Amino acid sequence: MKKKLAKIVTLLTATMLVAGTFAGCGTEGGSNEGDLNGTLTLAGSTSMQKVAEALKEGFMQKNQGVTVSVEYNGSSAGIEQLLAGSVEIGNASRSLKDEEKESGAVENIIAIDGIAVIVDKENTVTELSTEELVKIYTGEITNWKDLGGEDHPITVVGRESGSGTRGAFEELLGIENKCDYAQELDSTGTVLATVAATEGAIGYVSLDVIDDSVATVKLDGVEPTEANIVAGDYSLSRPFVMATKGEISSQSELVQAFFEYINSEEGQEIIKQVGLILPE
């Protein structure tokens, strides 16, 4: 009997030691730094989806007790949800409006993005002046032949009302509430796909989503590149904002940790890897 008990104790001890060893190892590539737990909620800009998803995944990998939930429903909607208290961070691909700031939203700029003007790949027009772009979007120029291209009507594509990209684009060109859109679409990806598939179409999208399905247009002789935005030579650029209701220092431990991650070496590298420019 004593021999049996001794054997059982030995087996239990060995089992506990093995379990402890694996528990200490954790999940490969991840950790739970600071033992953070809970859910972090964000909502807003569809243009910020690429960077928001990358930061979300990186943060959750380092803090495996945390879930980050992001809704992509447009800049204005995201700020409205923030101010209503239904999310902790509102994503806006534009500067905050005075009335939003007066209501308590604080503008935390995490990156700078360029707005690229795009056309279908068959379009022979490769360059526009700012004046020509304004005339296209306000309906004064309606055919590509008037710009040195083929005799084909221009299909003017843009974002829906409330989009941060649309707001920034129209504000930078001074054409708020003056645009004559053929199509107003509800996401950056839809604009990209529509312009790619529509002969004679023109649109605008975040620089970091550009792929080989469309052609970008030089503006005043300047290509939409990171180098040209940093140099101040390309005029269509805007901030990517993760707004909080009140200063970051007054937010929950989880929100503060998320911004610490964004500003860490790893977070900053993620922002650069998705094609955005770090704010000064």
ZIPEHU-V826783 format. One line per field, one symbol per residue. ss: DSSP state (@ for helix, = for strand, . for the rest). burial: 1 if it has 24 or more other ideal C-beta (glycine too) atoms within 12 Angstrom, else 0. A space follows every 50 residues. Layout:
ss = ???
burial = ???
This chain:
ss = .@@@@@@@@@@@@@@@@@@@@@@@@......=@@@..=======....@@ @@@@@@@@@@@@=..=======..@@@@@@@@@@....====.....@@@ @@..==..===========.......==.@@@@@@@@.....=@@@@... ..=.=====....@@@@@@@@@@.........===..@@@@@@@@@@... ======@@@.....==.==..=...@@@@@......=========..@@@ ..@@@@@@@@@@..@@@@@@@@@...=...
burial = 00000000000000000000000000000000000100011111111111 11011111111110110101111111111111100011111111111001 00001111111111111111001010110101111111001001001010 00011111110111111111111010001010101111111101110101 11111111110011111110011101011000011111111111100100 100111111111100011011001111110
